[in-house]
Amino acid sequence: MRNNWLIYTIFLFAVLSSCAVSLTSLRSSNMNKIELGMSKEQVSDILGKTYTIAEKYMEAKDEIEVISYRNFPHDDEFYLFKFKNDKLERWYRELQPKYNRPSDK
């Protein structure tokens, strides 16, 4: 009985681990579906609802909103999507700079 429980636990862990990689929303297959002019809802339907609103402002009479997706597990890489009046105007990838501390000598 105890061996069965261990086997099921290992099997469940293996399945969940393999799914974690395939659930990454910023895969190239998903990114290739993104087109300029899409609404924010259309983009989030493809990439998921786990975005962060990075910026929101009015420019003349246009509403500008920038949302950000972090490319898990690459924490230093994220994508920004700029919407003008709820239409995707541009998107681009950003890399966080890595800071090296000078070594103490």
MMTF fields as JSON, N, C-alpha, C and O atoms, coordinates in Angstrom:
{
  "mmtfVersion": "1.0.0",
  "mmtfProducer": "UNKNOWN",
  "numBonds": 419,
  "numAtoms": 420,
  "numGroups": 105,
  "numChains": 1,
  "numModels": 1,
  "chainsPerModel": [1],
  "groupsPerChain": [105],
  "chainIdList": ["A"],
  "bondAtomList": [4, 2, 8, 6, 12, 10, 16, 14, 20, 18, 24, 22, 28, 26, 32, 30, 36, 34, 40, 38, 44, 42, 48, 46, 52, 50, 56, 54, 60, 58, 64, 62, 68, 66, 72, 70, 76, 74, 80, 78, 84, 82, 88, 86, 92, 90, 96, 94, 100, 98, 104, 102, 108, 106, 112, 110, 116, 114, 120, 118, 124, 122, 128, 126, 132, 130, 136, 134, 140, 138, 144, 142, 148, 146, 152, 150, 156, 154, 160, 158, 164, 162, 168, 166, 172, 170, 176, 174, 180, 178, 184, 182, 188, 186, 192, 190, 196, 194, 200, 198, 204, 202, 208, 206, 212, 210, 216, 214, 220, 218, 224, 222, 228, 226, 232, 230, 236, 234, 240, 238, 244, 242, 248, 246, 252, 250, 256, 254, 260, 258, 264, 262, 268, 266, 272, 270, 276, 274, 280, 278, 284, 282, 288, 286, 292, 290, 296, 294, 300, 298, 304, 302, 308, 306, 312, 310, 316, 314, 320, 318, 324, 322, 328, 326, 332, 330, 336, 334, 340, 338, 344, 342, 348, 346, 352, 350, 356, 354, 360, 358, 364, 362, 368, 366, 372, 370, 376, 374, 380, 378, 384, 382, 388, 386, 392, 390, 396, 394, 400, 398, 404, 402, 408, 406, 412, 410, 416, 414],
  "bondOrderList": [1, 1, 1, 1, 1, 1, 1, 1, 1, 1, 1, 1, 1, 1, 1, 1, 1, 1, 1, 1, 1, 1, 1, 1, 1, 1, 1, 1, 1, 1, 1, 1, 1, 1, 1, 1, 1, 1, 1, 1, 1, 1, 1, 1, 1, 1, 1, 1, 1, 1, 1, 1, 1, 1, 1, 1, 1, 1, 1, 1, 1, 1, 1, 1, 1, 1, 1, 1, 1, 1, 1, 1, 1, 1, 1, 1, 1, 1, 1, 1, 1, 1, 1, 1, 1, 1, 1, 1, 1, 1, 1, 1, 1, 1, 1, 1, 1, 1, 1, 1, 1, 1, 1, 1],
  "groupList": [{"groupName": "MET", "atomNameList": ["N", "CA", "C", "O"], "elementList": ["N", "C", "C", "O"], "formalChargeList": [0, 0, 0, 0], "bondAtomList": [1, 0, 2, 1, 3, 2], "bondOrderList": [1, 1, 2], "singleLetterCode": "M", "chemCompType": "L-PEPTIDE LINKING"}, {"groupName": "ARG", "atomNameList": ["N", "CA", "C", "O"], "elementList": ["N", "C", "C", "O"], "formalChargeList": [0, 0, 0, 0], "bondAtomList": [1, 0, 2, 1, 3, 2], "bondOrderList": [1, 1, 2], "singleLetterCode": "R", "chemCompType": "L-PEPTIDE LINKING"}, {"groupName": "ASN", "atomNameList": ["N", "CA", "C", "O"], "elementList": ["N", "C", "C", "O"], "formalChargeList": [0, 0, 0, 0], "bondAtomList": [1, 0, 2, 1, 3, 2], "bondOrderList": [1, 1, 2], "singleLetterCode": "N", "chemCompType": "L-PEPTIDE LINKING"}, {"groupName": "TRP", "atomNameList": ["N", "CA", "C", "O"], "elementList": ["N", "C", "C", "O"], "formalChargeList": [0, 0, 0, 0], "bondAtomList": [1, 0, 2, 1, 3, 2], "bondOrderList": [1, 1, 2], "singleLetterCode": "W", "chemCompType": "L-PEPTIDE LINKING"}, {"groupName": "LEU", "atomNameList": ["N", "CA", "C", "O"], "elementList": ["N", "C", "C", "O"], "formalChargeList": [0, 0, 0, 0], "bondAtomList": [1, 0, 2, 1, 3, 2], "bondOrderList": [1, 1, 2], "singleLetterCode": "L", "chemCompType": "L-PEPTIDE LINKING"}, {"groupName": "ILE", "atomNameList": ["N", "CA", "C", "O"], "elementList": ["N", "C", "C", "O"], "formalChargeList": [0, 0, 0, 0], "bondAtomList": [1, 0, 2, 1, 3, 2], "bondOrderList": [1, 1, 2], "singleLetterCode": "I", "chemCompType": "L-PEPTIDE LINKING"}, {"groupName": "TYR", "atomNameList": ["N", "CA", "C", "O"], "elementList": ["N", "C", "C", "O"], "formalChargeList": [0, 0, 0, 0], "bondAtomList": [1, 0, 2, 1, 3, 2], "bondOrderList": [1, 1, 2], "singleLetterCode": "Y", "chemCompType": "L-PEPTIDE LINKING"}, {"groupName": "THR", "atomNameList": ["N", "CA", "C", "O"], "elementList": ["N", "C", "C", "O"], "formalChargeList": [0, 0, 0, 0], "bondAtomList": [1, 0, 2, 1, 3, 2], "bondOrderList": [1, 1, 2], "singleLetterCode": "T", "chemCompType": "L-PEPTIDE LINKING"}, {"groupName": "PHE", "atomNameList": ["N", "CA", "C", "O"], "elementList": ["N", "C", "C", "O"], "formalChargeList": [0, 0, 0, 0], "bondAtomList": [1, 0, 2, 1, 3, 2], "bondOrderList": [1, 1, 2], "singleLetterCode": "F", "chemCompType": "L-PEPTIDE LINKING"}, {"groupName": "ALA", "atomNameList": ["N", "CA", "C", "O"], "elementList": ["N", "C", "C", "O"], "formalChargeList": [0, 0, 0, 0], "bondAtomList": [1, 0, 2, 1, 3, 2], "bondOrderList": [1, 1, 2], "singleLetterCode": "A", "chemCompType": "L-PEPTIDE LINKING"}, {"groupName": "VAL", "atomNameList": ["N", "CA", "C", "O"], "elementList": ["N", "C", "C", "O"], "formalChargeList": [0, 0, 0, 0], "bondAtomList": [1, 0, 2, 1, 3, 2], "bondOrderList": [1, 1, 2], "singleLetterCode": "V", "chemCompType": "L-PEPTIDE LINKING"}, {"groupName": "SER", "atomNameList": ["N", "CA", "C", "O"], "elementList": ["N", "C", "C", "O"], "formalChargeList": [0, 0, 0, 0], "bondAtomList": [1, 0, 2, 1, 3, 2], "bondOrderList": [1, 1, 2], "singleLetterCode": "S", "chemCompType": "L-PEPTIDE LINKING"}, {"groupName": "CYS", "atomNameList": ["N", "CA", "C", "O"], "elementList": ["N", "C", "C", "O"], "formalChargeList": [0, 0, 0, 0], "bondAtomList": [1, 0, 2, 1, 3, 2], "bondOrderList": [1, 1, 2], "singleLetterCode": "C", "chemCompType": "L-PEPTIDE LINKING"}, {"groupName": "LYS", "atomNameList": ["N", "CA", "C", "O"], "elementList": ["N", "C", "C", "O"], "formalChargeList": [0, 0, 0, 0], "bondAtomList": [1, 0, 2, 1, 3, 2], "bondOrderList": [1, 1, 2], "singleLetterCode": "K", "chemCompType": "L-PEPTIDE LINKING"}, {"groupName": "GLU", "atomNameList": ["N", "CA", "C", "O"], "elementList": ["N", "C", "C", "O"], "formalChargeList": [0, 0, 0, 0], "bondAtomList": [1, 0, 2, 1, 3, 2], "bondOrderList": [1, 1, 2], "singleLetterCode": "E", "chemCompType": "L-PEPTIDE LINKING"}, {"groupName": "GLY", "atomNameList": ["N", "CA", "C", "O"], "elementList": ["N", "C", "C", "O"], "formalChargeList": [0, 0, 0, 0], "bondAtomList": [1, 0, 2, 1, 3, 2], "bondOrderList": [1, 1, 2], "singleLetterCode": "G", "chemCompType": "PEPTIDE LINKING"}, {"groupName": "GLN", "atomNameList": ["N", "CA", "C", "O"], "elementList": ["N", "C", "C", "O"], "formalChargeList": [0, 0, 0, 0], "bondAtomList": [1, 0, 2, 1, 3, 2], "bondOrderList": [1, 1, 2], "singleLetterCode": "Q", "chemCompType": "L-PEPTIDE LINKING"}, {"groupName": "ASP", "atomNameList": ["N", "CA", "C", "O"], "elementList": ["N", "C", "C", "O"], "formalChargeList": [0, 0, 0, 0], "bondAtomList": [1, 0, 2, 1, 3, 2], "bondOrderList": [1, 1, 2], "singleLetterCode": "D", "chemCompType": "L-PEPTIDE LINKING"}, {"groupName": "PRO", "atomNameList": ["N", "CA", "C", "O"], "elementList": ["N", "C", "C", "O"], "formalChargeList": [0, 0, 0, 0], "bondAtomList": [1, 0, 2, 1, 3, 2], "bondOrderList": [1, 1, 2], "singleLetterCode": "P", "chemCompType": "L-PEPTIDE LINKING"}, {"groupName": "HIS", "atomNameList": ["N", "CA", "C", "O"], "elementList": ["N", "C", "C", "O"], "formalChargeList": [0, 0, 0, 0], "bondAtomList": [1, 0, 2, 1, 3, 2], "bondOrderList": [1, 1, 2], "singleLetterCode": "H", "chemCompType": "L-PEPTIDE LINKING"}],
  "groupTypeList": [0, 1, 2, 2, 3, 4, 5, 6, 7, 5, 8, 4, 8, 9, 10, 4, 11, 11, 12, 9, 10, 11, 4, 7, 11, 4, 1, 11, 11, 2, 0, 2, 13, 5, 14, 4, 15, 0, 11, 13, 14, 16, 10, 11, 17, 5, 4, 15, 13, 7, 6, 7, 5, 9, 14, 13, 6, 0, 14, 9, 13, 17, 14, 5, 14, 10, 5, 11, 6, 1, 2, 8, 18, 19, 17, 17, 14, 8, 6, 4, 8, 13, 8, 13, 2, 17, 13, 4, 14, 1, 3, 6, 1, 14, 4, 16, 18, 13, 6, 2, 1, 18, 11, 17, 13],
  "groupIdList": [1, 2, 3, 4, 5, 6, 7, 8, 9, 10, 11, 12, 13, 14, 15, 16, 17, 18, 19, 20, 21, 22, 23, 24, 25, 26, 27, 28, 29, 30, 31, 32, 33, 34, 35, 36, 37, 38, 39, 40, 41, 42, 43, 44, 45, 46, 47, 48, 49, 50, 51, 52, 53, 54, 55, 56, 57, 58, 59, 60, 61, 62, 63, 64, 65, 66, 67, 68, 69, 70, 71, 72, 73, 74, 75, 76, 77, 78, 79, 80, 81, 82, 83, 84, 85, 86, 87, 88, 89, 90, 91, 92, 93, 94, 95, 96, 97, 98, 99, 100, 101, 102, 103, 104, 105],
  "secStructList": [7, 2, 2, 2, 2, 2, 2, 2, 2, 2, 2, 2, 2, 2, 2, 2, 2, 2, 2, 2, 2, 2, 6, 7, 6, 6, 7, 2, 2, 2, 2, 6, 6, 7, 7, 6, 6, 7, 7, 2, 2, 2, 2, 2, 2, 2, 2, 7, 1, 7, 7, 3, 3, 3, 3, 3, 3, 3, 3, 6, 6, 3, 3, 3, 3, 3, 3, 3, 3, 3, 7, 6, 6, 7, 6, 6, 3, 3, 3, 3, 3, 3, 3, 3, 6, 6, 3, 3, 3, 3, 3, 3, 3, 3, 3, 7, 7, 7, 7, 7, 7, 7, 7, 7, 7],
  "xCoordList": [0.825, 0.0, 0.868, 0.597, 1.912, 2.786, 3.563, 3.798, 3.963, 4.677, 3.796, 4.276, 2.514, 1.59, 1.494, 1.503, 1.402, 1.321, 2.567, 2.466, 3.742, 4.999, 5.052, 5.496, 4.61, 4.601, 3.658, 4.016, 2.47, 1.523, 2.078, 1.896, 2.745, 3.327, 4.417, 4.458, 5.282, 6.346, 5.75, 6.207, 4.75, 4.093, 3.453, 3.601, 2.747, 2.113, 3.16, 2.97, 4.238, 5.314, 5.91, 6.167, 6.129, 6.686, 5.746, 6.188, 4.462, 3.48, 3.42, 3.449, 3.336, 3.26, 4.54, 4.471, 5.68, 6.948, 7.023, 7.48, 6.587, 6.637, 5.631, 5.878, 4.505, 3.514, 3.993, 3.623, 4.8, 5.265, 6.036, 5.899, 6.835, 7.592, 6.655, 6.824, 5.681, 4.796, 3.782, 3.177, 3.575, 2.626, 3.228, 2.516, 4.504, 5.125, 4.415, 4.365, 3.865, 3.024, 3.815, 3.247, 5.092, 5.879, 6.665, 7.727, 6.158, 6.779, 6.673, 5.778, 7.57, 7.552, 6.259, 5.796, 5.656, 4.393, 3.291, 2.452, 3.285, 2.307, 2.683, 1.817, 3.958, 4.392, 4.112, 3.831, 4.183, 3.907, 2.43, 2.09, 1.561, 0.137, -0.196, -1.262, 0.706, 0.456, 0.589, 1.567, -0.411, -0.403, -0.705, -1.49, -0.083, -0.376, -1.852, -2.416, -2.464, -3.881, -4.792, -5.986, -4.236, -5.045, -5.427, -4.733, -6.532, -6.929, -6.135, -5.514, -6.171, -5.488, -6.096, -5.378, -7.395, -8.062, -7.588, -7.373, -7.424, -6.95, -5.527, -5.214, -4.676, -3.292, -3.283, -2.569, -4.065, -4.07, -4.742, -4.45, -5.63, -6.185, -5.098, -5.144, -4.125, -3.03, -1.946, -1.467, -1.551, -0.402, -0.771, 0.105, -2.027, -2.441, -2.745, -2.402, -3.384, -3.834, -2.827, -3.141, -1.637, -0.654, 0.278, 1.48, -0.252, 0.566, 0.548, -0.262, 1.447, 1.509, 1.298, 1.869, 0.482, 0.339, 1.568, 1.757, 2.403, 3.661, 3.48, 4.202, 2.509, 2.334, 0.949, 0.436, 0.353, -0.952, -1.044, -0.815, -1.381, -1.456, -2.273, -2.585, -2.613, -3.32, -2.307, -1.468, -2.4, -1.549, -2.49, -3.061, -2.649, -3.7, -5.03, -5.386, -5.766, -7.038, -6.931, -7.947, -5.715, -5.483, -5.087, -4.274, -5.677, -5.291, -4.18, -4.333, -3.055, -1.896, -1.775, -1.835, -1.604, -1.39, -0.287, -0.296, 0.655, 1.762, 1.644, 1.611, 1.58, 1.549, 2.829, 3.455, 3.195, 4.457, 4.224, 3.456, 4.904, 4.932, 6.376, 7.27, 6.603, 7.932, 8.058, 7.133, 9.202, 9.421, 9.983, 11.186, 9.102, 9.52, 10.03, 9.376, 11.102, 11.934, 13.093, 13.966, 13.119, 14.196, 13.818, 13.282, 14.09, 13.641, 14.234, 13.696, 15.325, 15.93, 15.332, 15.772, 14.352, 13.768, 12.269, 11.566, 11.786, 10.352, 9.94, 10.767, 8.663, 8.103, 7.134, 6.348, 7.191, 6.3, 5.402, 5.861, 4.119, 3.129, 2.467, 1.869, 2.574, 2.02, 0.715, 0.678, -0.358, -1.675, -2.058, -1.875, -2.584, -3.112, -4.593, -4.976, -5.428, -6.883, -7.263, -8.09, -6.65, -6.908, -6.515, -7.018, -5.642, -5.12, -3.607, -2.935, -3.071, -1.631, -0.889, -1.064, -0.057, 0.705, 2.118, 2.659, 2.716, 4.051, 4.311, 3.665, 5.257, 5.727, 7.212, 7.73, 7.883, 9.326, 9.791, 9.096, 10.984, 11.578, 12.606, 13.352, 12.633, 13.607, 14.404, 13.881, 15.644, 16.493, 16.898, 17.364, 16.721, 17.166, 18.677, 19.285, 19.288, 20.753, 21.216, 20.569, 22.314, 22.92, 24.057, 24.947, 24.002, 25.012, 26.059, 25.736, 27.281, 28.381, 28.984, 29.35, 29.079, 29.702, 31.196, 31.704, 31.91, 33.376, 33.841, 33.351, 34.772, 35.261, 36.124, 36.899, 35.975, 36.782, 38.173, 38.338, 39.155, 40.522, 41.268, 42.443],
  "yCoordList": [-1.193, 0.0, 1.254, 2.216, 1.225, 2.383, 2.574, 3.71, 1.491, 1.582, 2.189, 2.961, 1.846, 2.429, 3.942, 4.682, 4.396, 5.828, 6.532, 7.606, 5.949, 6.527, 6.586, 7.586, 5.54, 5.509, 6.577, 7.276, 6.724, 7.751, 9.153, 10.041, 9.345, 10.653, 10.997, 12.117, 10.064, 10.293, 10.548, 11.436, 9.787, 9.971, 11.362, 12.046, 11.776, 13.091, 14.197, 15.164, 14.068, 15.055, 15.144, 16.243, 14.008, 13.997, 14.66, 15.42, 14.382, 14.977, 16.488, 17.244, 16.925, 18.357, 19.078, 20.207, 18.47, 19.083, 19.243, 20.276, 18.25, 18.343, 19.363, 20.003, 19.534, 20.519, 21.941, 22.857, 22.136, 23.483, 24.083, 25.273, 23.286, 23.789, 24.113, 25.142, 23.271, 23.488, 24.598, 25.089, 25.011, 26.069, 27.46, 28.446, 27.57, 28.876, 29.631, 29.166, 30.792, 31.511, 32.211, 32.538, 32.448, 33.203, 32.309, 32.699, 31.121, 30.242, 30.893, 31.705, 30.551, 31.152, 30.835, 31.647, 29.653, 29.322, 30.299, 30.658, 30.732, 31.731, 33.125, 33.894, 33.454, 34.788, 34.999, 36.123, 33.949, 34.065, 34.355, 34.777, 34.137, 34.414, 35.886, 36.358, 36.603, 38.0, 38.873, 38.775, 39.721, 40.615, 42.035, 42.247, 42.995, 44.394, 44.647, 44.087, 45.499, 45.805, 44.948, 45.227, 43.899, 43.064, 43.865, 44.804, 43.478, 44.094, 43.459, 42.407, 44.122, 43.564, 42.218, 41.311, 42.083, 40.817, 39.698, 38.572, 39.998, 38.989, 38.543, 37.353, 39.498, 39.164, 38.332, 37.332, 38.729, 37.975, 36.614, 35.703, 36.452, 35.127, 34.181, 32.981, 34.713, 33.9, 33.683, 32.563, 34.756, 34.682, 34.452, 34.147, 34.589, 34.378, 35.688, 36.771, 35.56, 36.737, 37.16, 38.004, 36.596, 36.88, 38.02, 37.946, 39.057, 40.208, 41.247, 41.174, 42.201, 43.334, 44.597, 44.745, 45.51, 46.799, 47.617, 47.996, 47.889, 48.598, 50.107, 50.865, 50.543, 51.972, 52.217, 51.413, 53.343, 53.715, 55.233, 55.836, 55.851, 57.308, 57.76, 56.972, 59.047, 59.654, 60.461, 61.168, 60.343, 61.101, 61.768, 61.108, 63.086, 63.813, 63.175, 63.213, 62.599, 61.944, 60.428, 59.732, 59.916, 58.484, 57.898, 58.466, 56.751, 56.026, 55.053, 54.209, 55.178, 54.313, 53.398, 53.849, 52.113, 51.145, 50.188, 49.668, 49.971, 49.044, 47.92, 48.16, 46.685, 45.535, 44.727, 44.753, 44.018, 43.29, 41.835, 41.518, 40.967, 39.538, 39.155, 39.439, 38.518, 38.004, 36.63, 35.82, 36.38, 35.118, 34.069, 33.809, 33.465, 32.426, 31.217, 30.829, 30.622, 30.79, 31.763, 31.852, 32.479, 33.446, 34.774, 35.655, 34.929, 36.095, 37.405, 38.47, 37.353, 38.597, 39.041, 40.044, 38.324, 38.61, 38.839, 38.04, 39.939, 40.19, 40.885, 41.471, 40.812, 41.38, 42.486, 42.352, 43.578, 44.711, 44.865, 44.778, 45.094, 45.259, 46.617, 46.882, 47.474, 48.821, 48.887, 48.603, 49.271, 49.394, 50.865, 51.611, 51.271, 52.62, 52.459, 51.89, 52.973, 52.808, 51.339, 50.996, 50.48, 49.032, 48.29, 47.194, 48.852, 48.167, 48.062, 49.051, 46.863, 46.644, 47.454, 47.261, 48.363, 49.233, 48.712, 48.817, 48.143, 47.553, 46.646, 46.763, 45.743, 44.909, 44.678, 44.71, 44.447, 44.246, 43.525, 43.48, 42.965, 42.213, 43.095, 43.832, 43.01, 43.737, 42.733, 41.697, 43.043, 42.258, 43.146, 44.267, 42.645, 43.395, 43.359, 42.303, 44.513, 44.501, 43.733, 43.758, 43.074, 42.371, 43.236, 43.647, 43.491, 44.338, 43.475, 42.57, 43.762, 43.078, 44.003, 45.142, 43.506, 44.292, 44.144, 43.04, 45.256, 45.128, 44.264, 44.389, 43.405, 42.537, 43.332, 44.201, 43.021, 43.689, 43.068, 41.854, 43.932, 43.425, 43.897, 43.568],
  "zCoordList": [0.0, 0.0, 0.0, -0.72, 0.819, 0.91, -0.388, -0.8, -1.037, -2.309, -3.392, -4.222, -3.391, -4.364, -4.195, -5.179, -2.958, -2.68, -3.189, -3.782, -2.97, -3.421, -4.945, -5.511, -5.604, -7.073, -7.616, -8.565, -7.046, -7.492, -7.264, -8.097, -6.148, -5.857, -6.865, -7.372, -7.153, -8.132, -9.511, -10.231, -9.878, -11.181, -11.274, -12.287, -10.226, -10.208, -10.305, -11.043, -9.584, -9.634, -11.038, -11.531, -11.679, -13.032, -14.023, -14.885, -13.91, -14.824, -14.627, -15.598, -13.383, -13.109, -13.523, -14.011, -13.347, -13.744, -15.255, -15.745, -15.985, -17.441, -17.95, -18.972, -17.267, -17.688, -17.431, -18.165, -16.415, -16.092, -17.253, -17.536, -17.922, -19.063, -20.212, -20.866, -20.473, -21.612, -21.36, -22.313, -20.105, -19.816, -19.926, -19.732, -20.228, -20.38, -21.488, -22.627, -21.161, -22.107, -23.205, -24.247, -23.004, -23.976, -24.919, -25.406, -25.179, -26.168, -27.531, -27.761, -28.433, -29.759, -30.497, -31.298, -30.24, -30.91, -30.507, -31.333, -29.246, -28.809, -29.287, -29.705, -29.23, -29.652, -31.142, -31.56, -31.936, -33.367, -33.653, -34.758, -32.685, -32.852, -32.603, -32.997, -31.958, -31.607, -32.858, -33.599, -33.075, -34.221, -33.767, -32.842, -34.418, -34.14, -34.435, -35.375, -33.619, -33.78, -32.914, -32.806, -32.29, -31.395, -30.149, -29.76, -29.537, -28.271, -27.124, -27.284, -25.974, -24.798, -24.422, -24.002, -24.567, -24.25, -25.182, -24.735, -26.463, -27.404, -27.051, -27.098, -26.701, -26.325, -25.052, -24.972, -24.059, -22.798, -22.95, -22.176, -23.922, -24.195, -24.699, -24.428, -25.426, -25.963, -24.92, -24.745, -24.218, -23.313, -21.853, -21.044, -21.504, -20.118, -19.415, -19.89, -18.296, -17.528, -16.461, -15.621, -16.48, -15.418, -15.795, -15.538, -16.391, -16.762, -15.641, -14.717, -15.745, -14.832, -15.641, -16.722, -15.13, -15.798, -15.442, -14.286, -16.439, -16.215, -16.306, -15.658, -17.116, -17.322, -17.905, -18.684, -17.515, -18.047, -17.991, -16.943, -19.124, -19.163, -20.366, -21.26, -20.368, -21.496, -22.3, -21.741, -23.601, -24.515, -25.505, -26.373, -25.37, -26.09, -25.693, -24.515, -26.617, -26.274, -26.352, -26.354, -26.416, -26.522, -25.178, -24.449, -24.862, -23.652, -24.002, -24.886, -23.297, -23.503, -22.29, -21.146, -22.558, -21.485, -21.923, -23.038, -21.022, -21.28, -20.265, -19.058, -20.767, -19.875, -20.059, -21.118, -19.013, -18.992, -18.618, -17.709, -19.339, -19.012, -18.718, -19.514, -17.588, -17.272, -17.908, -17.852, -18.509, -19.211, -18.258, -18.25, -17.452, -16.512, -17.289, -18.258, -16.948, -15.769, -15.966, -15.103, -17.059, -17.317, -16.674, -17.347, -15.383, -14.636, -15.124, -14.823, -15.867, -16.344, -17.677, -18.24, -18.186, -19.496, -19.352, -18.733, -19.928, -19.918, -21.204, -21.902, -21.503, -22.72, -22.359, -21.422, -23.103, -22.898, -24.117, -25.255, -23.867, -24.921, -24.733, -23.691, -25.742, -25.663, -26.452, -27.649, -25.75, -26.356, -26.424, -25.462, -27.556, -27.733, -28.034, -29.057, -27.118, -27.229, -27.402, -28.247, -26.593, -26.539, -27.815, -28.065, -28.612, -29.797, -29.658, -29.361, -29.874, -29.742, -30.799, -32.002, -30.307, -31.195, -31.426, -32.527, -30.364, -30.486, -29.305, -28.264, -29.47, -28.363, -28.547, -29.664, -27.441, -27.481, -26.23, -25.215, -26.333, -25.228, -24.528, -25.173, -23.226, -22.408, -21.585, -21.174, -21.356, -20.462, -19.303, -19.504, -18.092, -16.928, -16.879, -17.052, -16.643, -16.554, -15.32, -14.273, -15.464, -14.336, -13.815, -14.559, -12.55, -11.933, -11.251, -10.483, -11.536, -10.879, -9.835, -10.127, -8.645, -7.588, -7.7, -7.895, -7.578, -7.612, -6.456, -5.334, -6.735, -5.668, -4.702, -5.102, -3.451, -2.413, -2.412, -2.291, -2.549, -2.559, -1.363, -1.199]
}
